[in-house]
Amino acid sequence: MALSYTLQVVNLLAALLLLIAFAMLSQRRIAGLVTLFAWQGGALAASTAIVAWSTGQHHLYYSAVLTVVLKVVAMPWYFFRLIKRLDVDREVEPMINIPTTMLIGIVLVIFAFNLALPISQMAGTVTRSTLGIAMASVLLAFLMMITRSKAIPQVIGFLAMENGLFFAATSASYGMPLVVEMGVALDVLVGVFVLGIFFFQIRETFDSLDLKHMEKLKER
Amino acid sequence: MTTGILLQVLQTLLAILLAPLLMGWVNQCRAWLQGRSAPPITQPYRVIRKLFHKDAVIAHDASPLFRFAPYMIFACMALAAGIVPTIVNDLPFSPAADVIALVGIFALARVFLALAAMDIGTSFGTLGARREMLISFLAEPALLMVFFTASLISQSTELPVIVETLAHKQFVIYPSLAFAAVAFWMVSTAENARIPVDNPTTHLELTMIHEAMILEYSARHLALIEWAVALKLFVYSALGIALFLPWGIAQAGDLAALPLAVLALLGKLLAGGAGLAFLETISAKMRLFRAPEFLGTAFLLAVLGMLTHFILEV
């Protein structure tokens, strides 16, 4: 293998990202999910910083710092506060049982790897082989959103999906322009806060954070 | 050739003699982490010595299989300890150190233990044997997948070749081994009857798996089984070291590296034992019917490791 050590570390972090995505799929407790999400953010920030260092793309440093501030510190802290105030940290059974979810996850990973293979052959970046992993993490986060019925895991799934997309951008084209990244980060931050307020509203209306109740909404 | 045989004998004896010490170290770390006063590190040796001095009590209905099983189990584990490279690579027995054969040796020991447990006809023995079979038929494919991930990297299922590739060729980070390592930890907790799958210190009928199988054993038979359990933990630790932290294992015929290899092994076992105790302390024993899910996860992670190998390392 002719890859330099920095790239090997990026590959390792990519694998960690996927590992954490799988751990999230199998996690029943919401607090555990938030912790895993923070770790995923950490792995993402580390890999972004290493790509920045090895390719000399300075704007990636800013996005790495942004990731640490938002996804490792601010959002997990906010989620932990929400969990405490909503008092929702219990084991929740997902809608499909976990072994089945994991099996579907494996199929998704194979699908993503196959899909990414021709794309990554065309990409000119040194990190192109991690594109498949990025796509797989996006799909796994999507799967998590589908299989969870509670509100907070769905939002965490959404954020994990954003992590995957971010990683895809880094690996396919050394990240988006800084303006776009800042915009996305701001959007996500605002989105999370708005959803946090929504949680309270949802619970007030239905006495539960289970989004299945929303299916029965009707206009009178 | 003579040095080879000598080294082989030395490595096997070292494993057999060190195994209870590792067990004692893990127990000591666990006691510290749980805020209890720890038993001395030599406690497993004392237990084994005490058991060897006692008279064996054997049920009237026991068949010869019941008496024979402890020797068989101990022999299997001693063989496994002999062929896994712990301090020196490429010894006379090394051609036998095929990972698939190794899984077979573990399976042989397990079959004898389960048969002996059912032999007496007590309900606990049968219960334990069935639970053990449930756990192990799920753990075995996961273990094989972990081995295959390492085999894909080194293009061989022989442990010495795997160690040679990982430790003595050019240093490369293999992301697929990260998956394999997590899966291996999950499998080894199940195979060694540790928390979260089984609690080695419990005698509660609702939860015990391994203990239920050996309830009828006493004296020298029990001593051999306890020793074999310690050996199994040692072999799994050695396997983990060989697959994921092989640096320090001496190359074939490199006698000067031997003292360093022994020191490296001791250091890694100390760290590994403490790590195991830590992981056991922070996790809770799970319900028996969660175990299939746990081991299924291990299997899928190992498969994921293989997939990652193809996408990132080829």
Interface residues (C-beta under 8 A of the other chain):
Chain A: M1 Y5 Q8 V9 N11 L12 A14 A15 L16 L18 L19 F22 S26 I98 P99 M102 L103 G105 I106 V109 I110 F113 A116 L117 S129 T130 G132 I133
Chain B: V172 I173 P175 S176 A178 F179 V182 P292 E293 G296 T297 L300 L301 V303 L304 L307 T308 F310 I311 L312 E313
